[in-house]
C-alpha cells in the first residue's frame, strides 16, 4: 500500500496536529496555525468538523434528518467556525503595506473605535466590543493605513480568546509591524458567556488596556491618550 493510500484514511485534523507536534509548535485556541495547513486541507477540515458537529447534534437528541430547521446546521456551524468567527486561526495575517515615516511624524495618533468580534474560549459565546489604539511614532516607525489596524484587529480577534490575552497579542503584532516609541490599546467588550448563561448579566462590560514604551513611562502622555478616547458606553 502506498503512502498516499495510507494517508487517505487519516483525518486531516490528525495530519495538521502531527505537523504542529513535530515542529513543537503550540496550538492553543488563540494560536494561528496557518503555516501548518496545506492547500486544499481547509475544505477537508470543514467536512470533518461538519461530520463531528452532526454527531454532537445527534447526541443532543436532535432529529436533524426530520427537522428542517437543523437539517443543515452542522454544515452551517462548521463554515461559521472555520471561515468566519475563528478564521484568524486558519489563515495568514492580512498583507499590510508599510511606508517609511518620511515626514518624521512624532505626534500622538489614535485609531478607533474599531468594532471587534470574538468568542470566549471557555464557552464559545460571543465577545463583542470596541478597541482604541494609540501610537506614538518616531522617525524610524513604519506607517500603515488606518484601515489596516482594523484588519489586524479582526485577524487577532478571529479566534477563541480571553480578552486579556487578545489585547496583548494585538499589541505584540502592531509593535512588530510599526516599531513605534509607544503603543497603547484599550478594549471594552460585552461577554455573552455572562449575558446568555451564568449570572445572565446583560449590562456588565470588561475594559482592559496594554501600555508599551513611552505610554508606560510618561503618565502625562498616558492621561492624554485616555482623555482623548470618547466616553465609553
Buried (B, 14 or more C-beta within 10 A) or exposed (E): EEEEEEEEEEBBBEBBBEBBEEEEEEBEBBEBBEEBBEEEBBEBBBEBBBEEBBEEBEEEEBEBEEEEEBEEBBBEBBBEBBEEBBBBBBBEBEEBEBEEBEEEBEEBBBBBBBEBBBBBBEBBBBBBBBBBBBBBBBEEBBBBEEEBBBBBBBBBBBBBBBBEBBBBBBBBBBBEBBBBBBBBBBBBBBBBBBBEEEEEEEEEBBEBBBBBBBBBEBEEBBEBBBEEBEEEE
